[in-house]
Every structure is written in structure tokens, then in C-alpha cells.
């Protein structure tokens, strides 16, 4: 996860939002974000997509993890 985020262009201090259920994948994502120097910003799993989009805009995230890593250009 750390390498994937760095390869995607994540810079230290940038926010990475994640909508992942509690479990091993959640911990892996959190540690991966921290390892890349990012700020881990969890989102509740039950949020509607429209609310997720609204929160992502407010948080000004560099990446969003929801099964895959998505990095804004």
C-alpha cells in the first residue's frame, strides 16, 4: 500500500480518505498511508456515495481508498 501510494504521487502530509470496513484491510490501509507520510482520514462505510463525494471535496484529499486507490490529478 505504501509503495502504491508513493507511486501514485502521494506527497507527505497529504490527506488520504478511506471507506473500508474494520478489519485487516483497514489496518493495512492505515499503516500504508502513514508509511507514505500521508494523513489517514477514515470515512464511515455506510455513507451514501453522494455524501462521500461531498466530504472528499471538503477534506481536499489527494487519494481515496475504497477497494482501489484513486488519486486525483
C-alpha positions in Angstrom: 0.0 0.0 0.0 2.8 2.4 0.9 4.6 1.9 -2.4 1.4 2.1 -4.4 0.5 5.5 -2.8 4.0 6.8 -3.4 4.0 5.6 -7.0 0.6 7.3 -7.4 2.2 10.6 -6.4 1.2 11.0 -2.8 3.3 13.6 -1.0 4.0 13.7 2.8 1.3 15.5 4.7 -1.4 14.9 2.1 -4.8 13.5 3.2 -5.9 10.1 2.1 -9.6 9.2 2.8 -10.6 5.6 3.2 -14.0 3.9 3.3 -13.1 0.4 4.4 -14.8 -1.9 6.9 -13.0 -2.5 10.1 -10.6 -5.4 9.7 -7.2 -6.4 8.4 -7.6 -4.3 5.2 -8.4 -1.2 7.3 -5.2 -1.6 9.3 -3.2 -2.3 6.2 -4.6 0.9 4.6 -3.9 3.0 7.7 -0.3 1.7 8.0 0.3 2.2 4.3 -0.9 5.8 4.4 1.2 6.5 7.4 4.2 4.8 5.8 3.9 7.0 2.8 3.8 10.1 5.0 0.1 10.7 4.4 -2.7 11.6 6.8 -5.3 8.8 7.2 -8.9 10.1 7.1 -11.4 7.3 7.7 -15.0 7.6 6.4 -18.0 5.5 7.6 -18.6 2.5 5.4 -22.4 3.2 5.3 -22.1 6.6 3.7 -24.0 7.2 0.5 -21.8 7.9 -2.5 -23.1 11.5 -2.8 -22.1 12.2 0.9 -18.7 10.6 0.3 -18.1 12.9 -2.7 -19.2 15.9 -0.6 -16.8 15.0 2.3 -13.9 14.3 -0.1 -14.3 17.8 -1.5 -14.4 19.4 1.9 -11.3 17.4 3.1 -9.3 18.2 -0.1 -7.9 14.6 -0.2 -5.1 13.6 -2.5 -6.3 10.0 -2.6 -9.4 7.9 -1.8 -9.2 4.2 -0.9 -12.4 2.3 -1.5 -11.3 -1.1 -2.6 -8.8 0.5 -5.0 -6.5 3.5 -4.8 -7.7 6.6 -6.6 -5.5 9.6 -6.9 -6.8 13.0 -8.1 -4.6 14.7 -10.6 
